[in-house]
Amino acid sequence: MDRVLVIGGGITGIQASLDLSQLGLSVTLLEKESVLGGNLRKLDTLFPGEESADELLTLKRSHIEGSKNIMVKTNSGIEKVESRPCGYKVSLTGNGTSVEVGAVVIATGFDPFAPGPIEEYGYGRLKDVVTALELEEMLKGKKVVRPSDGVIPKKISFLQCVGSRDRKTNRYCSCFCCTYAIKEALAIKKLTPQSEIAIMYMDIRTPYLYEHLYTEARENGITFIRSRVSGISEKGGLLKLDIENTLTRESESFPSELVILSIGGVPSGSTPKLADQFGLPLSDQGFFRVEEAPVKTSAEGVFVAGAAGGLKDIHSCLAEASASALYVSTFLSERK
Amino acid sequence: MSIYTCYQCGLCTGICPKRLVTRYSPRGDLERTLLAKDGLDLWSCLTCGLCSHYCPQGVGYLDFMKEVRNHKKVDQDTIAHKSVFNLISQLMIQHPEKSGVPTGFVGESDPKGLIGYFPGCIDFLDSFLEVGTFFHPIGDAALKLLNKVGVTPRLMGLKCCGHDELWQGNQDAFERLRDLNTRSLKESGIKTLITTCAECTRTFAIDYSLDLEVLHISQFLEKSLGTLNFKGEGTVTYHDPCRLGRHMGVYDIPRNLIARVKGANLVELENTREDCQCCGVSAWLGCCTESKALLVNKLDEAESTGAATLLTTCTKCLAHLSCVVHEKPPLKEFKITVQDLTIFLAERLV
């Protein structure tokens, strides 16, 4: 029986493995970390906000454990890839083992954007400027506080498009920052109803089924200020955001006790090496190039699913994971 | 609906009739309110409701305007006719027991009838306005038509409905008038209140909570359409007043009545029904160059239909439009005449 290699044990890789297994194929699932879950491990909930990330992962992991067809290899990377007449021989890092596979699903996801280089936001320098992932961690613990003094903040600002839609960092839109920021703002409002939350945005993009979240946020008194913050300063423990509200054309210094950076993402660090090993081209954005939507690459038997092919929300990742399993299955049966 | 759903798309400002002649921005005022900033332009809005009709987010701009104007003082200089109508309202409030049953109408009425007719401020308009038309005949026409369908209405001695006080932000005055009228209406025992003005209709129907049926006379007459016959030549067009159209959703009824006139031909304005442009003034706020520009636009639009008569169902629209037609020196020569629908129908009754 043909074996399939799934590279990346995030939610996309997990789902692809489960679907491949359901289709009767044997799977080797590679994960560079010691546990499965990838970026999803860092999230409190999936938007629109009802579904717990931990619960989803626990469920999916139990399905993986219950499947005889899936062999999970954590702390594993790829040393070498050799082409074979019917697939690839892939040598793994570490103990020198290798697997012979008929097809490959690349599900390496993305790395969160590190906002340090955008100096005007003061990330790393100003303690009360945190990333959305750090906020997710706080939301998991049901307590959102200022890192500097542990106090629950009243005035909270979200900065949108951090490391997105910016020629100096990444030109593309993450497709998920607006939706998660709104989800997080509503979650904070639920924890601390007296919070005053402002979202500094250029455009609000809540695609697919999430437009209602945007309306809900406005109805819940979350303020939306069309602006891009040009600088953040701190005085007496209070942060001041320099903005121009482009709808009222007024410049102001907007006070905040906690600032959340709605960070986008960049291609996973392993992408260039992996692309080289499989002879795959990259897109302008540095992700794996999808030659034929939704999951086909230019290399025979190699498919890409989820954020490895470009940022997208989890539900889209899951759809691509399932699509990749079907493509692999069809590919292998046609080759016989 | 709440203003919080506003996405700041700006459709409201794009469609606002006042924006055609000023820098007024409904979107801008919503944004300032959402951000708790002051500096709102409270008095430019015509409260015509065109923006809300088109708002993709269902923002209720009319309710928003009512709320932000509440207890705010409008500059008295911007109120037309030296605020005489506010003064009348004040006097009405100061003399609550004066019933002031309207008199001098030709036709039969019944002081104990269960169907009431309130002529509104028509006699006051005749006393204080010189706009080339008389308003009292609206009452005569109403009685003639009601008598024809077998109704001898009770002439209602009510105070002013309070429409203008309400939209000028004088909430206290409005509430006093509303309470006095509500009491009188309750005591009268009438089951149906008929008015000949779109403003009265909207105010009694929406801004009061009355336990009786409130109808514009056109709505009442339409129920007996089969027994009414009219005859008279000519091409007419119809202006949907904001209060009866977008505020109340009454569009077909006046047209059905006009269609009943043998020999008359109704042609529609370019912007008609839900899209009908406001005459240009509301609640006596700002009879100014900008509002006159809108009135002239309206009359131009009416003349371009080829109609000889512009009909309407709002006493105030009639006053403002007639005023511009008869302005001296003339702003522009207009051939069209402006007429109240009730009079138009009564004159053609057979």
Interface residues (C-beta under 8 A of the other chain):
Chain A: I204 Y214 T215 R218 E219 N220 G221 T223 F224 I225 R226 N245 L247 T248 E250
Chain B: S2 Y4 T5 C6 Y7 Q8 R27 G28 E31 R32 L34 L35 K37 Q57
